Amino acid sequence: MEINHLLLGEKAIEAKGNALPLYSNFHVGAALLTDDDKIIQGCNIESSSYGLTICAERNAIFKAISDGYRKFKAIAIASDFEGYCSPCGACRQIIFEHCGDVDVVLINRKKELKILKASELLPHAFTDDALPKEDGK
Ligand SMILES: [Zn+2]
């Protein structure tokens, strides 16, 4: 099925409503589209131990993987920021590594879309190709 980027963006906006940005007050939502067209939502959740905070994108991806999904078509990201909220470096790695070169849909407050490929956000990505294989090579 064709990807409905606007619908996915709207689901990211919806997910933003559950965000728990206790310290930054920066609400972010993400919506991840599986290859069988299910949408898994995530939001950012902050901790008083700041380093434990998780972004909306990684939250959605980890939720999906823990529910058994392994293949994805796109991920959308929404925030309260006036412009487009681009994923942080950690999320770019996780998006590319676990979702592949999917569409990354950024939606602003006017519901305008910017659609990029994961490889545009993270060129020359580190992948498991660089890791030693079981045979030691
Ligand atoms: Zn992030």
Residues whose N, C-alpha, C, O or C-beta is under 5 A from the ligand:
A	BS01	ZN	C55 P87 C88 C91
